[in-house]
Amino acid sequence: MKGQACKRNPVASHQAPVRYRRSPTPCRRGTNKSSPPHTTGIMSTAGAQAGFETFDALNIEYEKAYHDNPFKVACVKKAISMLQPGSRVLDVGCGTGMPVSQLLSTAGLDVSGFDISPKMVHYAQSRVKGTFVVSDMLEYQPAGQFAGVFIIFAHLQLSYADFHTAAYKFTQALQPGGILALGQMPADKYVRAETDWDETKTYVEDYDAPFMGEMLPTLALSAEGQLEFLRSMGLEIVSNKIDTFHPNNPKCLPEEQQYIIARRPDDKPLSPPKPLPKTTS
């Protein structure tokens, strides 16, 4: 992440926090379906690099643990019911393509997706009908507008400033009337010290949260803070669900998860989300 000291999650403080090495080694980018794609250049941010190192190593293990999530599937299916067949949709942080991109493609939607992990993108390319490339959330530039954008647990290792930039970019890529589906782990359950929050009590970043049996430095917004973040851009909340999911892995603890669907109104301009990121002097 950003090199700051990681705040220990009091809920699971008996577990040692895990740290992810910031590799300086550049990779090459490509989308050859016959072999795993590669990346070009160093990742655009420390958070992107941490995401690459975490999820490229996990790849199919992550899919097996989180694939059968009824709450995620229900959110995606509800979003699909609001879209016309053939509509263009974007899966941000598509992973292996399961289950989000697969559900979208099976529903007859025109799917584009990207992920930080070349190994995961290779799985998506080989199993899901769509266009999948290797990129990170800051580097990826949407081509045209989409009827739906899906950001399902794709931003957890970003700084708040980077998420702020990326979320606004992808919201601007929504066509009028388009929908944004977002999944996150709300911070409310995990944060115990008031001083751990940002000044607006909206988010914590680089905060130790349980993931795949270890502690992962995570960006998390409060449940209400995530709603206000979306509303502040001019989006209308269509659906908001919070449920507890236990991943299919003995190392994993149950996780509280929030799934939101928001719509871009036809006749309202968009604004940068609030709160604004902290400025550095």
Backbone as CSV, one residue per row, in Angstrom:
resi,resn,N_x,N_y,N_z,CA_x,CA_y,CA_z,C_x,C_y,C_z
1,MET,0.839,-1.181,0.000,0.000,0.000,0.000,0.884,1.245,0.000
2,LYS,0.697,2.144,0.946,1.374,3.419,0.813,2.558,3.585,1.745
3,GLY,2.949,2.510,2.425,4.140,2.591,3.243,3.886,3.079,4.648
4,GLN,2.632,3.430,4.994,2.353,3.878,6.337,2.186,2.677,7.248
5,ALA,2.281,2.902,8.562,2.079,1.802,9.493,0.651,1.312,9.394
6,CYS,0.489,0.003,9.448,-0.842,-0.586,9.305,-1.517,-0.654,10.656
7,LYS,-2.750,-0.161,10.745,-3.511,-0.222,11.980,-3.981,-1.653,12.186
8,ARG,-3.812,-2.190,13.377,-4.185,-3.574,13.658,-5.675,-3.680,13.898
9,ASN,-6.308,-4.615,13.264,-7.737,-4.852,13.432,-7.987,-5.495,14.790
10,PRO,-8.697,-4.805,15.709,-8.888,-5.364,17.040,-9.704,-6.642,17.035
11,VAL,-10.547,-6.857,16.042,-11.393,-8.045,16.009,-10.564,-9.305,15.900
12,ALA,-9.446,-9.218,15.188,-8.628,-10.417,14.976,-7.168,-10.121,15.255
13,SER,-6.900,-9.425,16.354,-5.554,-8.949,16.610,-4.587,-10.073,16.953
14,HIS,-5.109,-11.293,17.212,-4.208,-12.402,17.505,-3.524,-12.904,16.254
15,GLN,-4.003,-12.495,15.092,-3.388,-12.939,13.851,-2.350,-11.915,13.399
16,ALA,-1.228,-12.398,12.931,-0.176,-11.497,12.487,-0.555,-10.873,11.153
17,PRO,-0.366,-9.550,11.008,-0.696,-8.927,9.736,0.264,-9.368,8.646
18,VAL,-0.266,-9.546,7.448,0.566,-9.948,6.325,0.982,-8.712,5.547
19,ARG,2.169,-8.724,4.999,2.668,-7.610,4.198,3.039,-8.133,2.828
20,TYR,2.766,-7.363,1.816,3.015,-7.787,0.448,4.173,-6.992,-0.135
21,ARG,5.133,-7.722,-0.656,6.344,-7.136,-1.207,6.024,-6.248,-2.408
22,ARG,6.673,-5.093,-2.495,6.519,-4.197,-3.631,7.599,-4.512,-4.656
23,SER,7.297,-5.371,-5.593,8.302,-5.797,-6.562,8.558,-4.711,-7.593
24,PRO,9.836,-4.374,-7.870,10.137,-3.374,-8.888,10.226,-3.952,-10.286
25,THR,10.013,-5.273,-10.429,10.220,-5.911,-11.727,9.106,-5.580,-12.698
26,PRO,9.405,-4.978,-13.859,8.358,-4.694,-14.831,7.910,-5.958,-15.539
27,CYS,6.640,-5.943,-16.032,6.079,-7.051,-16.789,5.593,-6.529,-18.121
28,ARG,5.273,-7.434,-19.036,4.805,-7.045,-20.365,3.318,-7.300,-20.491
29,ARG,2.631,-6.441,-21.255,1.200,-6.565,-21.449,0.878,-7.300,-22.731
30,GLY,-0.209,-8.094,-22.701,-0.666,-8.777,-23.898,-1.970,-9.474,-23.630
31,THR,-2.666,-9.937,-24.670,-3.946,-10.605,-24.487,-4.029,-11.865,-25.333
32,ASN,-2.922,-12.536,-25.545,-2.894,-13.776,-26.314,-3.644,-14.864,-25.560
33,LYS,-4.728,-15.385,-26.153,-5.559,-16.351,-25.448,-4.891,-17.711,-25.308
34,SER,-3.808,-17.961,-26.032,-3.165,-19.264,-25.959,-2.168,-19.355,-24.821
35,SER,-1.837,-18.248,-24.205,-0.908,-18.265,-23.090,-1.286,-17.154,-22.130
36,PRO,-0.871,-17.260,-20.852,-1.238,-16.240,-19.888,-0.766,-14.864,-20.328
37,PRO,-1.632,-13.846,-20.247,-1.229,-12.500,-20.617,-0.238,-11.944,-19.615
38,HIS,0.490,-10.952,-20.036,1.472,-10.317,-19.173,1.180,-8.825,-19.100
39,THR,1.906,-8.153,-18.216,1.713,-6.724,-18.062,2.924,-5.966,-18.557
40,THR,2.713,-4.697,-18.840,3.788,-3.849,-19.327,4.093,-2.777,-18.300
41,GLY,5.336,-2.702,-17.882,5.730,-1.631,-16.992,5.335,-1.912,-15.549
42,ILE,5.880,-1.121,-14.641,5.557,-1.247,-13.231,4.119,-0.795,-13.025
43,MET,3.406,-1.425,-12.091,2.029,-1.050,-11.817,1.951,0.426,-11.456
44,SER,0.802,1.029,-11.753,0.709,2.484,-11.674,0.761,3.015,-10.250
45,THR,0.393,2.208,-9.257,0.429,2.653,-7.869,0.895,1.510,-6.982
46,ALA,1.265,1.847,-5.739,1.647,0.811,-4.779,0.483,-0.121,-4.494
47,GLY,-0.738,0.424,-4.447,-1.911,-0.409,-4.232,-2.124,-1.386,-5.359
48,ALA,-1.911,-0.927,-6.597,-2.041,-1.819,-7.747,-0.995,-2.923,-7.684
49,GLN,0.223,-2.570,-7.293,1.278,-3.575,-7.178,0.932,-4.604,-6.104
50,ALA,0.400,-4.125,-4.970,0.006,-5.046,-3.906,-1.107,-5.969,-4.379
51,GLY,-2.056,-5.417,-5.136,-3.131,-6.240,-5.676,-2.617,-7.306,-6.612
52,PHE,-1.672,-6.930,-7.476,-1.071,-7.899,-8.393,-0.418,-9.036,-7.621
53,GLU,0.376,-8.696,-6.620,1.110,-9.712,-5.880,0.179,-10.615,-5.068
54,THR,-0.915,-10.049,-4.563,-1.871,-10.844,-3.792,-2.649,-11.800,-4.681
55,PHE,-3.283,-11.257,-5.729,-4.265,-12.040,-6.473,-3.649,-12.884,-7.584
56,ASP,-2.499,-12.496,-8.118,-1.866,-13.366,-9.106,-1.384,-14.652,-8.444
57,ALA,-0.999,-14.550,-7.168,-0.572,-15.743,-6.437,-1.764,-16.628,-6.074
58,LEU,-2.897,-16.011,-5.732,-4.071,-16.790,-5.329,-4.799,-17.399,-6.519
59,ASN,-5.008,-16.621,-7.563,-5.784,-16.931,-8.769,-6.932,-17.907,-8.509
60,ILE,-6.814,-19.166,-8.890,-7.955,-20.081,-8.844,-8.376,-20.401,-7.411
61,GLU,-7.465,-20.294,-6.443,-7.829,-20.536,-5.045,-8.850,-19.500,-4.572
62,TYR,-8.681,-18.266,-5.024,-9.637,-17.212,-4.680,-11.007,-17.523,-5.275
63,GLU,-11.020,-17.959,-6.532,-12.297,-18.300,-7.167,-13.025,-19.393,-6.395
64,LYS,-12.307,-20.441,-6.013,-12.941,-21.559,-5.309,-13.539,-21.114,-3.975
65,ALA,-12.888,-20.174,-3.313,-13.368,-19.721,-2.007,-14.592,-18.820,-2.119
66,TYR,-14.661,-18.009,-3.178,-15.682,-16.959,-3.246,-16.706,-17.148,-4.360
67,HIS,-16.570,-18.202,-5.161,-17.449,-18.361,-6.321,-18.909,-18.537,-5.917
68,ASP,-19.171,-19.399,-4.945,-20.548,-19.734,-4.569,-21.068,-18.768,-3.502
69,ASN,-21.133,-17.502,-3.856,-21.603,-16.463,-2.939,-23.001,-16.035,-3.374
70,PRO,-24.044,-16.492,-2.680,-25.402,-16.190,-3.135,-25.732,-14.708,-3.118
71,PHE,-25.092,-13.943,-2.240,-25.386,-12.515,-2.146,-24.791,-11.756,-3.333
72,LYS,-23.573,-12.137,-3.721,-22.963,-11.544,-4.914,-23.777,-11.893,-6.155
73,VAL,-24.142,-13.166,-6.284,-24.922,-13.609,-7.441,-26.256,-12.877,-7.499
74,ALA,-26.913,-12.713,-6.358,-28.205,-12.022,-6.330,-28.068,-10.575,-6.776
75,CYS,-26.997,-9.905,-6.349,-26.765,-8.520,-6.761,-26.580,-8.430,-8.268
76,VAL,-25.746,-9.308,-8.811,-25.478,-9.269,-10.252,-26.737,-9.593,-11.044
77,LYS,-27.506,-10.580,-10.598,-28.731,-10.929,-11.316,-29.753,-9.800,-11.265
78,LYS,-29.837,-9.116,-10.146,-30.750,-7.967,-10.057,-30.310,-6.875,-11.029
79,ALA,-29.002,-6.637,-11.098,-28.492,-5.641,-12.042,-28.790,-6.056,-13.478
80,ILE,-28.608,-7.332,-13.784,-28.886,-7.831,-15.138,-30.342,-7.578,-15.517
81,SER,-31.247,-7.741,-14.548,-32.671,-7.546,-14.835,-32.990,-6.107,-15.220
82,MET,-32.069,-5.190,-14.949,-32.270,-3.779,-15.260,-31.597,-3.380,-16.570
83,LEU,-30.984,-4.337,-17.257,-30.240,-4.059,-18.483,-30.896,-4.733,-19.682
84,GLN,-30.732,-4.124,-20.844,-31.236,-4.701,-22.083,-30.232,-5.712,-22.632
85,PRO,-30.701,-6.834,-23.196,-29.777,-7.789,-23.822,-28.903,-7.103,-24.866
86,GLY,-27.644,-7.469,-24.892,-26.710,-6.868,-25.832,-26.044,-5.606,-25.329
87,SER,-26.455,-5.107,-24.163,-25.860,-3.888,-23.612,-24.385,-4.099,-23.283
88,ARG,-23.612,-3.035,-23.408,-22.194,-3.084,-23.052,-22.041,-2.950,-21.547
89,VAL,-21.260,-3.861,-20.956,-21.007,-3.817,-19.521,-19.517,-4.004,-19.275
90,LEU,-19.054,-3.460,-18.154,-17.639,-3.513,-17.790,-17.503,-4.143,-16.416
91,ASP,-16.675,-5.184,-16.321,-16.374,-5.844,-15.055,-14.995,-5.384,-14.592
92,VAL,-14.981,-4.491,-13.619,-13.743,-3.917,-13.087,-13.156,-4.897,-12.075
93,GLY,-11.923,-5.343,-12.310,-11.344,-6.372,-11.457,-12.055,-7.688,-11.667
94,CYS,-12.093,-8.135,-12.922,-12.908,-9.297,-13.313,-12.403,-10.606,-12.737
95,GLY,-11.146,-10.661,-12.284,-10.601,-11.902,-11.763,-10.637,-13.008,-12.805
96,THR,-11.046,-14.184,-12.389,-11.118,-15.338,-13.293,-12.378,-15.322,-14.152
97,GLY,-13.199,-14.307,-13.979,-14.455,-14.218,-14.720,-15.622,-14.877,-14.020
98,MET,-15.359,-15.531,-12.892,-16.387,-16.251,-12.151,-16.659,-15.566,-10.812
99,PRO,-17.899,-15.303,-10.479,-19.094,-15.573,-11.288,-19.604,-14.371,-12.078
100,VAL,-19.026,-13.168,-11.851,-19.673,-11.951,-12.359,-19.698,-11.909,-13.883
101,SER,-18.523,-11.975,-14.517,-18.485,-11.900,-15.981,-19.264,-13.039,-16.620
102,GLN,-19.177,-14.218,-16.019,-19.908,-15.362,-16.561,-21.414,-15.112,-16.539
103,LEU,-21.934,-14.589,-15.442,-23.362,-14.279,-15.353,-23.758,-13.233,-16.388
104,LEU,-22.930,-12.217,-16.543,-23.226,-11.151,-17.500,-23.239,-11.688,-18.924
105,SER,-22.241,-12.499,-19.250,-22.140,-13.043,-20.601,-23.286,-14.000,-20.904
106,THR,-23.608,-14.863,-19.949,-24.695,-15.820,-20.137,-26.027,-15.112,-20.356
107,ALA,-26.169,-13.918,-19.791,-27.400,-13.143,-19.951,-27.470,-12.422,-21.295
108,GLY,-26.446,-12.592,-22.130,-26.467,-11.988,-23.452,-25.936,-10.579,-23.511
109,LEU,-25.164,-10.186,-22.505,-24.573,-8.855,-22.482,-23.199,-8.865,-23.142
110,ASP,-22.784,-7.708,-23.628,-21.490,-7.532,-24.289,-20.470,-7.167,-23.214
111,VAL,-19.652,-8.139,-22.806,-18.820,-8.006,-21.615,-17.393,-7.598,-21.960
112,SER,-16.920,-6.558,-21.291,-15.499,-6.219,-21.249,-15.060,-6.306,-19.792
113,GLY,-13.818,-6.703,-19.584,-13.324,-6.791,-18.225,-11.822,-6.651,-18.176
114,PHE,-11.322,-6.296,-17.019,-9.868,-6.235,-16.833,-9.544,-6.603,-15.399
115,ASP,-8.308,-7.030,-15.204,-7.846,-7.388,-13.873,-6.346,-7.169,-13.796
116,ILE,-5.868,-6.994,-12.585,-4.454,-6.777,-12.341,-3.641,-8.057,-12.512
117,SER,-4.309,-9.214,-12.403,-3.620,-10.505,-12.399,-3.619,-11.146,-13.778
118,PRO,-2.464,-11.314,-14.414,-2.417,-12.006,-15.706,-2.970,-13.423,-15.647
119,LYS,-2.701,-14.136,-14.559,-3.200,-15.510,-14.456,-4.722,-15.538,-14.414
120,MET,-5.316,-14.622,-13.661,-6.770,-14.577,-13.583,-7.385,-14.186,-14.923
121,VAL,-6.779,-13.238,-15.610,-7.291,-12.829,-16.918,-7.227,-13.989,-17.900
122,HIS,-6.186,-14.786,-17.814,-6.074,-15.957,-18.685,-7.253,-16.906,-18.466
123,TYR,-7.623,-17.140,-17.206,-8.792,-17.975,-16.920,-10.054,-17.351,-17.503
124,ALA,-10.223,-16.048,-17.324,-11.423,-15.380,-17.843,-11.498,-15.497,-19.359
125,GLN,-10.380,-15.278,-20.036,-10.346,-15.359,-21.496,-10.729,-16.747,-21.996
126,SER,-10.314,-17.767,-21.271,-10.505,-19.137,-21.745,-11.886,-19.695,-21.430
127,ARG,-12.636,-19.033,-20.536,-13.894,-19.632,-20.084,-15.130,-18.756,-20.273
128,VAL,-14.946,-17.474,-20.529,-16.086,-16.558,-20.599,-16.056,-15.810,-21.927
129,LYS,-17.200,-15.695,-22.567,-17.301,-14.922,-23.796,-17.235,-13.438,-23.453
130,GLY,-16.213,-12.771,-23.960,-16.034,-11.358,-23.676,-14.637,-10.924,-24.049
131,THR,-14.326,-9.684,-23.767,-13.009,-9.112,-24.032,-12.352,-8.793,-22.702
132,PHE,-11.221,-9.453,-22.411,-10.561,-9.309,-21.124,-9.092,-8.947,-21.328
133,VAL,-8.624,-7.952,-20.575,-7.245,-7.492,-20.683,-6.652,-7.329,-19.289
134,VAL,-5.340,-7.224,-19.242,-4.628,-6.989,-17.992,-4.410,-5.492,-17.823
135,SER,-4.882,-4.962,-16.720,-4.675,-3.548,-16.413,-5.022,-3.329,-14.948
136,ASP,-4.737,-2.123,-14.440,-5.175,-1.787,-13.090,-6.190,-0.648,-13.162
137,MET,-6.832,-0.357,-12.043,-7.970,0.559,-12.045,-7.595,1.988,-12.401
138,LEU,-6.366,2.376,-12.110,-5.934,3.730,-12.452,-5.502,3.826,-13.898
139,GLU,-4.916,2.766,-14.419,-4.367,2.785,-15.771,-5.438,2.561,-16.838
140,TYR,-6.429,1.741,-16.552,-7.437,1.370,-17.550,-8.269,2.582,-17.961
141,GLN,-8.439,2.748,-19.272,-9.256,3.832,-19.809,-10.459,3.238,-20.539
142,PRO,-11.674,3.457,-20.043,-12.863,2.898,-20.695,-13.016,3.431,-22.116
143,ALA,-13.373,2.547,-23.034,-13.626,2.932,-24.426,-15.125,3.096,-24.611
144,GLY,-15.579,4.326,-24.730,-17.002,4.575,-24.896,-17.752,4.467,-23.579
145,GLN,-19.070,4.368,-23.677,-19.912,4.307,-22.489,-20.512,2.913,-22.316
146,PHE,-20.897,2.630,-21.074,-21.427,1.321,-20.712,-22.796,1.476,-20.065
147,ALA,-23.639,0.474,-20.285,-24.937,0.440,-19.610,-24.791,-0.021,-18.165
148,GLY,-23.716,-0.749,-17.881,-23.480,-1.221,-16.529,-22.000,-1.330,-16.233
149,VAL,-21.603,-0.910,-15.043,-20.233,-1.065,-14.560,-20.304,-1.814,-13.231
150,PHE,-19.472,-2.841,-13.096,-19.473,-3.692,-11.907,-18.114,-3.581,-11.218
151,ILE,-18.120,-3.074,-9.993,-16.904,-2.961,-9.178,-17.152,-3.796,-7.924
152,ILE,-16.923,-5.085,-8.034,-17.271,-6.026,-6.966,-15.998,-6.455,-6.244
153,PHE,-15.722,-5.841,-5.102,-14.538,-6.152,-4.297,-13.259,-6.008,-5.121
154,ALA,-13.202,-4.974,-5.953,-12.052,-4.784,-6.835,-11.093,-3.711,-6.341
155,HIS,-11.460,-2.975,-5.316,-10.706,-1.773,-4.945,-10.092,-1.846,-3.552
156,LEU,-10.080,-3.012,-2.934,-9.775,-3.087,-1.513,-8.329,-2.766,-1.167
157,GLN,-7.410,-2.863,-2.132,-6.012,-2.566,-1.814,-5.561,-1.214,-2.361
158,LEU,-6.505,-0.424,-2.823,-6.174,0.925,-3.271,-6.138,1.883,-2.087
159,SER,-5.448,2.995,-2.260,-5.606,4.099,-1.325,-6.961,4.747,-1.582
160,TYR,-7.444,5.523,-0.624,-8.722,6.203,-0.849,-8.615,7.176,-2.016
161,ALA,-7.495,7.875,-2.121,-7.322,8.833,-3.219,-7.413,8.136,-4.570
162,ASP,-6.805,6.962,-4.688,-6.851,6.230,-5.959,-8.260,5.698,-6.239
163,PHE,-8.936,5.209,-5.211,-10.312,4.743,-5.405,-11.217,5.898,-5.814
164,HIS,-11.028,7.041,-5.196,-11.805,8.238,-5.530,-11.661,8.559,-7.011
165,THR,-10.429,8.555,-7.508,-10.166,8.840,-8.925,-10.796,7.784,-9.826
166,ALA,-10.592,6.519,-9.484,-11.090,5.434,-10.330,-12.611,5.380,-10.338
167,ALA,-13.229,5.531,-9.177,-14.690,5.446,-9.104,-15.345,6.540,-9.936
168,TYR,-14.793,7.738,-9.895,-15.361,8.832,-10.691,-15.174,8.566,-12.180
169,LYS,-14.017,8.046,-12.546,-13.760,7.726,-13.956,-14.767,6.706,-14.472
170,PHE,-15.008,5.649,-13.716,-15.918,4.605,-14.189,-17.377,5.051,-14.124
171,THR,-17.704,5.923,-13.193,-19.062,6.472,-13.157,-19.309,7.360,-14.368
172,GLN,-18.296,8.121,-14.756,-18.423,8.951,-15.956,-18.569,8.108,-17.221
173,ALA,-18.116,6.862,-17.169,-18.235,5.967,-18.321,-19.622,5.339,-18.432
174,LEU,-20.491,5.592,-17.442,-21.862,5.101,-17.516,-22.679,5.959,-18.471
175,GLN,-23.457,5.333,-19.306,-24.391,6.087,-20.132,-25.531,6.588,-19.242
176,PRO,-26.219,7.663,-19.618,-27.378,8.107,-18.834,-28.372,6.968,-18.648
177,GLY,-28.801,6.770,-17.415,-29.669,5.646,-17.095,-28.922,4.368,-16.781
178,GLY,-27.592,4.377,-16.942,-26.788,3.195,-16.663,-26.673,2.921,-15.176
179,ILE,-26.229,1.709,-14.835,-26.159,1.307,-13.433,-24.737,0.937,-13.030
180,LEU,-24.445,1.217,-11.777,-23.178,0.845,-11.155,-23.481,-0.141,-10.037
181,ALA,-22.852,-1.310,-10.079,-22.976,-2.297,-9.005,-21.647,-2.363,-8.272
182,LEU,-21.691,-2.224,-6.955,-20.465,-2.170,-6.162,-20.580,-3.105,-4.972
183,GLY,-19.511,-3.864,-4.725,-19.438,-4.717,-3.550,-18.241,-4.340,-2.704
184,GLN,-18.429,-4.294,-1.394,-17.326,-3.977,-0.495,-17.566,-4.639,0.850
185,MET,-16.527,-4.630,1.674,-16.633,-5.048,3.059,-16.800,-3.790,3.899
186,PRO,-18.004,-3.497,4.423,-18.178,-2.261,5.182,-17.294,-2.245,6.420
187,ALA,-16.733,-1.090,6.699,-15.731,-0.992,7.758,-16.325,-1.045,9.159
188,ASP,-17.622,-0.803,9.293,-18.230,-0.611,10.614,-17.911,-1.735,11.599
189,LYS,-17.947,-2.971,11.124,-17.765,-4.121,12.014,-16.323,-4.278,12.473
190,TYR,-15.384,-3.769,11.708,-13.974,-4.052,11.952,-13.245,-2.928,12.678
191,VAL,-13.792,-1.719,12.617,-13.103,-0.569,13.206,-13.624,-0.338,14.617
192,ARG,-12.721,-0.299,15.586,-13.130,-0.109,16.968,-12.672,1.230,17.538
193,ALA,-11.572,1.768,17.064,-11.058,3.034,17.588,-11.496,4.182,16.684
194,GLU,-12.109,5.196,17.263,-12.578,6.336,16.476,-11.431,7.021,15.738
195,THR,-10.246,6.963,16.307,-9.098,7.624,15.684,-8.613,6.908,14.434
196,ASP,-9.099,5.703,14.190,-8.686,4.973,12.994,-9.373,5.491,11.733
197,TRP,-10.523,6.137,11.910,-11.259,6.661,10.755,-10.578,7.904,10.187
198,ASP,-10.934,8.241,8.952,-10.531,9.537,8.411,-11.306,10.627,9.141
199,GLU,-11.009,11.887,8.838,-11.618,12.998,9.565,-13.132,13.050,9.411
200,THR,-13.654,12.536,8.299,-15.100,12.573,8.065,-15.807,11.322,8.572
201,LYS,-15.062,10.386,9.156,-15.614,9.115,9.644,-16.256,8.313,8.515
202,THR,-15.654,8.407,7.317,-16.189,7.715,6.145,-15.436,6.433,5.843
203,TYR,-14.105,6.426,6.015,-13.312,5.286,5.554,-12.084,5.072,6.425
204,VAL,-11.528,3.872,6.301,-10.199,3.557,6.816,-9.405,2.980,5.653
205,GLU,-8.123,3.212,5.642,-7.286,2.643,4.589,-6.053,2.009,5.210
206,ASP,-5.482,1.029,4.491,-4.379,0.230,5.033,-4.759,-0.372,6.383
207,TYR,-5.992,-0.819,6.488,-6.502,-1.326,7.763,-6.571,-2.847,7.710
208,ASP,-5.998,-3.508,8.694,-5.951,-4.966,8.695,-7.354,-5.560,8.788
209,ALA,-7.724,-6.342,7.780,-9.001,-7.048,7.774,-8.750,-8.487,7.346
210,PRO,-9.534,-9.442,7.864,-9.293,-10.851,7.543,-9.608,-11.170,6.092
211,PHE,-8.695,-11.891,5.437,-8.886,-12.293,4.046,-8.084,-13.558,3.795
212,MET,-8.741,-14.618,3.381,-8.097,-15.896,3.065,-7.189,-16.372,4.204
213,GLY,-7.654,-16.175,5.438,-6.932,-16.673,6.592,-5.807,-15.794,7.086
214,GLU,-5.592,-14.652,6.458,-4.542,-13.736,6.884,-5.123,-12.331,6.993
215,MET,-4.283,-11.398,7.402,-4.726,-10.027,7.538,-4.247,-9.229,6.331
216,LEU,-5.174,-8.620,5.618,-4.871,-7.890,4.395,-5.075,-6.397,4.618
217,PRO,-4.053,-5.568,4.369,-4.241,-4.119,4.452,-5.315,-3.675,3.458
218,THR,-6.387,-3.100,3.961,-7.608,-2.931,3.186,-8.132,-1.504,3.249
219,LEU,-8.725,-1.059,2.136,-9.540,0.155,2.115,-10.988,-0.258,2.333
220,ALA,-11.650,0.349,3.294,-13.063,0.048,3.535,-13.783,1.323,3.932
221,LEU,-14.965,1.511,3.372,-15.833,2.615,3.743,-16.911,2.093,4.682
222,SER,-17.436,2.964,5.523,-18.582,2.565,6.323,-19.748,2.270,5.394
223,ALA,-20.717,1.515,5.872,-21.868,1.171,5.035,-22.582,2.429,4.554
224,GLU,-22.813,3.367,5.455,-23.480,4.609,5.057,-22.537,5.497,4.260
225,GLY,-21.248,5.471,4.607,-20.277,6.272,3.866,-20.183,5.870,2.412
226,GLN,-20.290,4.556,2.132,-20.254,4.103,0.742,-21.487,4.587,-0.017
227,LEU,-22.641,4.577,0.623,-23.851,5.094,-0.019,-23.716,6.583,-0.319
228,GLU,-23.227,7.344,0.660,-23.079,8.787,0.460,-22.025,9.098,-0.598
229,PHE,-20.992,8.277,-0.663,-19.960,8.428,-1.693,-20.595,8.363,-3.076
230,LEU,-21.477,7.389,-3.290,-22.141,7.238,-4.588,-23.154,8.355,-4.826
231,ARG,-23.912,8.692,-3.795,-24.896,9.777,-3.945,-24.222,11.097,-4.279
232,SER,-23.045,11.326,-3.706,-22.372,12.609,-3.918,-21.948,12.807,-5.364
233,MET,-21.840,11.717,-6.130,-21.535,11.834,-7.560,-22.781,12.135,-8.383
234,GLY,-23.949,12.018,-7.755,-25.198,12.240,-8.468,-25.945,10.967,-8.786
235,LEU,-25.470,9.829,-8.256,-26.140,8.558,-8.505,-27.322,8.370,-7.554
236,GLU,-28.300,7.607,-8.008,-29.463,7.269,-7.194,-29.345,5.814,-6.735
237,ILE,-29.482,5.581,-5.443,-29.369,4.229,-4.908,-30.635,3.439,-5.247
238,VAL,-30.444,2.301,-5.893,-31.550,1.419,-6.268,-31.691,0.279,-5.266
239,SER,-30.567,-0.242,-4.809,-30.585,-1.403,-3.917,-29.369,-1.358,-3.009
240,ASN,-29.564,-1.752,-1.747,-28.465,-1.808,-0.786,-28.705,-2.988,0.142
241,LYS,-27.820,-3.981,0.084,-27.959,-5.181,0.895,-26.665,-5.451,1.653
242,ILE,-26.797,-5.807,2.920,-25.655,-6.221,3.738,-25.943,-7.619,4.272
243,ASP,-25.026,-8.544,4.009,-25.190,-9.930,4.434,-23.838,-10.469,4.894
244,THR,-23.872,-11.634,5.528,-22.652,-12.300,5.977,-22.416,-13.547,5.135
245,PHE,-21.223,-13.634,4.563,-20.852,-14.767,3.715,-19.633,-15.459,4.302
246,HIS,-19.667,-16.800,4.330,-18.515,-17.578,4.788,-17.860,-18.217,3.571
247,PRO,-16.680,-17.735,3.157,-16.011,-18.308,1.984,-15.761,-19.800,2.146
248,ASN,-15.705,-20.492,1.021,-15.525,-21.943,1.003,-14.046,-22.294,1.131
249,ASN,-13.511,-21.996,2.297,-12.108,-22.275,2.582,-11.954,-22.334,4.092
250,PRO,-11.366,-23.400,4.631,-11.266,-23.532,6.092,-10.444,-22.428,6.743
251,LYS,-9.608,-21.739,5.977,-8.808,-20.649,6.533,-9.626,-19.379,6.735
252,CYS,-10.784,-19.292,6.074,-11.525,-18.035,6.014,-12.536,-17.906,7.150
253,LEU,-12.672,-16.695,7.652,-13.708,-16.355,8.610,-14.921,-15.801,7.866
254,PRO,-16.106,-15.831,8.483,-17.263,-15.178,7.865,-16.985,-13.689,7.650
255,GLU,-17.493,-13.153,6.553,-17.264,-11.758,6.192,-18.593,-11.026,6.030
256,GLU,-18.683,-9.844,6.601,-19.832,-8.983,6.325,-19.584,-8.275,4.998
257,GLN,-20.552,-8.337,4.095,-20.387,-7.790,2.751,-21.570,-6.898,2.393
258,GLN,-21.286,-5.846,1.662,-22.304,-4.883,1.233,-22.355,-4.848,-0.285
259,TYR,-23.554,-4.952,-0.833,-23.759,-4.899,-2.283,-24.749,-3.786,-2.607
260,ILE,-24.315,-2.876,-3.469,-25.109,-1.694,-3.811,-25.303,-1.639,-5.319
261,ILE,-26.501,-1.275,-5.742,-26.762,-0.942,-7.140,-27.231,0.502,-7.178
262,ALA,-26.595,1.308,-8.007,-26.949,2.724,-8.141,-27.129,3.052,-9.616
263,ARG,-27.977,4.024,-9.891,-28.277,4.402,-11.274,-27.829,5.839,-11.548
264,ARG,-27.276,6.037,-12.743,-26.963,7.388,-13.195,-28.230,8.001,-13.798
265,PRO,-28.731,9.099,-13.228,-29.944,9.718,-13.767,-29.735,10.227,-15.191
266,ASP,-30.822,10.325,-15.916,-30.746,10.776,-17.308,-30.414,12.254,-17.424
267,ASP,-30.833,13.050,-16.446,-30.832,14.499,-16.633,-30.015,15.268,-15.608
268,LYS,-29.085,14.592,-14.910,-28.303,15.283,-13.896,-26.815,15.150,-14.196
269,PRO,-26.056,16.250,-14.040,-24.600,16.150,-14.227,-23.959,15.403,-13.064
270,LEU,-22.799,14.835,-13.315,-22.051,14.134,-12.277,-21.065,15.078,-11.600
271,SER,-20.739,14.769,-10.358,-19.761,15.539,-9.593,-18.734,14.585,-8.998
272,PRO,-17.515,15.069,-8.715,-16.536,14.208,-8.049,-17.077,13.738,-6.700
273,PRO,-16.784,12.501,-6.328,-17.331,11.972,-5.072,-16.749,12.675,-3.850
274,LYS,-17.510,12.606,-2.767,-17.082,13.157,-1.482,-17.087,12.044,-0.443
275,PRO,-16.166,12.143,0.536,-15.251,13.249,0.763,-14.108,13.276,-0.247
276,LEU,-13.562,14.463,-0.448,-12.396,14.586,-1.310,-11.187,13.962,-0.618
277,PRO,-10.228,13.462,-1.382,-9.021,12.894,-0.764,-8.240,13.956,-0.004
278,LYS,-7.472,13.505,0.958,-6.597,14.415,1.683,-5.550,14.978,0.739
279,THR,-5.238,16.242,0.907,-4.175,16.852,0.110,-2.872,16.768,0.882
280,THR,-1.793,16.534,0.158,-0.476,16.461,0.790,0.222,17.792,0.642
281,SER,0.842,18.233,1.709,1.534,19.526,1.678,2.968,19.354,1.221
